[in-house]
């Protein structure tokens, strides 16, 4: 019985420490990854700005073969919105809207409905390295209130970062093969 009490005490202490750490973890977080693509800046922007092209490189869109996102507005322009509703919880339901665009940046507002409601922002930054090389940086800005900030800090940022890296690799492969 003493061993069981010690085990329960240790488990309780660990849970308490994890919850306590959440008080010191910021609620806002940014995940950012970059990759060089051997294509001119305008060619990279022209491909990435089209929401419909995400079916070729986005791990979230490609995860559900039956997903049929809808686009309202003129794709590739400010105000264009892509909405989705997947039966798969990993993909969920939501929308993304292009809110700003110039020759160096595209900003997007994300509105997730399922598997949980939240709002986030994303940016894609395009830096000309040379006439035939561009650095593409993907940024994701999220907010998670306590105690969800604990999960975002320890796991969410990892999953977002991995997805960004996969998306960038997919884009590099597509664009450099053209």
C-alpha positions in Angstrom: 0.0 0.0 0.0 2.9 2.4 0.7 4.2 1.9 -2.8 0.8 2.7 -4.3 0.7 5.9 -2.2 4.2 6.9 -3.4 3.2 6.2 -7.1 0.0 8.3 -6.7 2.0 11.1 -5.0 4.6 11.1 -7.8 1.9 11.1 -10.5 0.0 13.9 -8.8 3.2 15.9 -8.3 4.1 15.6 -12.0 0.6 16.7 -13.1 0.9 19.6 -10.7 4.3 20.6 -12.1 2.9 20.4 -15.7 -0.1 22.6 -14.8 2.1 25.0 -12.9 4.4 25.3 -15.9 1.4 26.5 -17.9 1.2 29.6 -15.8 4.6 30.6 -17.1 4.2 29.5 -20.8 3.0 32.4 -23.0 -0.5 32.1 -24.5 0.6 33.4 -27.9 3.1 31.5 -30.0 4.7 31.7 -33.4 6.0 28.8 -35.6 8.2 29.7 -38.5 10.1 27.7 -41.1 12.0 28.7 -44.3 13.3 27.0 -47.4 15.1 28.2 -50.5 13.4 27.5 -53.8 15.3 27.8 -57.1 12.7 29.8 -58.9 12.1 33.6 -59.3 10.2 35.3 -56.6 7.2 36.2 -58.8 6.9 32.6 -59.9 6.8 31.3 -56.3 4.2 34.0 -55.3 2.0 33.3 -58.3 1.8 29.6 -57.4 1.4 30.0 -53.6 -1.2 32.8 -53.7 -3.8 30.5 -55.3 -5.6 28.8 -52.5 -6.6 26.0 -54.9 -3.0 25.1 -55.4 -2.9 23.9 -51.7 -4.3 20.6 -52.9 -0.9 19.9 -54.4 1.3 20.8 -51.4 -0.6 21.2 -48.2 -0.4 18.2 -45.9 -3.7 19.1 -44.3 -5.6 19.3 -47.6 -3.9 16.2 -49.0 -4.6 14.2 -45.8 -8.3 13.8 -46.8 -8.7 12.5 -50.3 -12.4 13.2 -50.2 -11.9 16.8 -49.1 -13.4 19.2 -51.6 -12.6 22.8 -50.4 -14.7 25.6 -51.8 -13.3 29.0 -52.7 -15.4 32.1 -52.6 -14.2 35.4 -54.1 -11.4 35.5 -56.7 -8.7 33.0 -55.9 -5.3 34.6 -55.4 -6.6 38.0 -54.3 -7.4 39.7 -51.0 -10.7 38.6 -49.8 -10.6 35.1 -51.3 -11.8 32.5 -48.8 -11.3 28.7 -48.9 -13.6 26.7 -46.7 -13.4 23.0 -45.8 -15.4 20.4 -43.9 -13.7 17.1 -43.5 -15.0 13.9 -41.8 -11.4 13.5 -40.5 -10.7 15.2 -37.1 -7.1 15.9 -38.2 -8.4 18.1 -41.0 -11.6 19.3 -39.3 -13.7 22.2 -40.4 -12.8 25.8 -41.0 -11.8 28.5 -43.4 -8.9 30.7 -44.4 -9.1 34.2 -45.9 -6.4 36.2 -47.7 -6.3 39.5 -45.9 -3.2 41.1 -47.3 -0.9 40.6 -50.3 2.0 42.3 -51.9 5.2 41.2 -53.8 6.8 40.1 -50.5 4.0 38.8 -48.2 0.7 37.1 -48.1 -1.3 37.3 -44.9 -4.1 34.8 -44.0 -6.7 34.7 -41.3 -7.6 31.2 -40.2 -11.0 30.3 -38.6 -11.1 26.7 -37.2 -14.5 25.3 -36.2 -13.8 21.7 -35.6 -12.3 19.7 -33.9 -12.0 22.8 -31.7 -12.9 26.4 -32.3 -10.0 28.8 -32.6 -8.6 31.6 -34.7 -5.1 32.0 -35.9 -3.1 33.9 -38.5 -0.5 32.8 -41.1 2.0 34.6 -43.3 4.1 33.6 -46.2 7.1 35.8 -46.8 9.0 35.8 -50.1 12.6 37.0 -50.1 14.4 37.4 -53.4 17.9 35.8 -53.1 18.8 36.2 -56.8 16.9 36.3 -60.1 16.3 32.6 -59.9 16.1 31.9 -56.1 13.6 32.8 -53.5 13.4 32.1 -49.7 9.9 31.2 -48.7 9.1 31.6 -45.0 5.9 30.2 -43.6 4.7 31.7 -40.2 1.8 30.6 -38.0 0.6 32.7 -35.2 -1.6 31.1 -32.6 -3.2 31.8 -29.2 -4.0 29.2 -26.6 -5.4 30.2 -23.2 -4.3 28.3 -20.0 -4.3 25.3 -19.7 -4.4 24.6 -23.5 -1.2 26.6 -23.8 0.6 23.7 -22.2 -0.4 21.3 -25.1 0.4 24.0 -27.7 3.8 24.6 -26.2 4.8 20.9 -25.9 3.0 19.4 -28.9 1.2 21.8 -31.1 4.2 23.8 -32.2 6.0 20.5 -33.1 3.1 19.4 -35.3 2.7 22.8 -37.0 6.5 23.0 -37.6 6.5 19.5 -39.2 3.6 20.4 -41.4 5.2 23.6 -42.5 8.5 21.8 -43.4 6.5 19.2 -45.4 4.5 21.9 -47.2 7.8 23.8 -48.0 9.4 20.6 -49.3 6.3 19.8 -51.4 6.4 23.3 -52.9 10.1 23.1 -53.6 9.6 19.8 -55.5 6.6 21.2 -57.5 8.1 24.5 -58.4 11.6 23.3 -59.2 10.3 20.6 -61.5 8.5 23.1 -63.7 
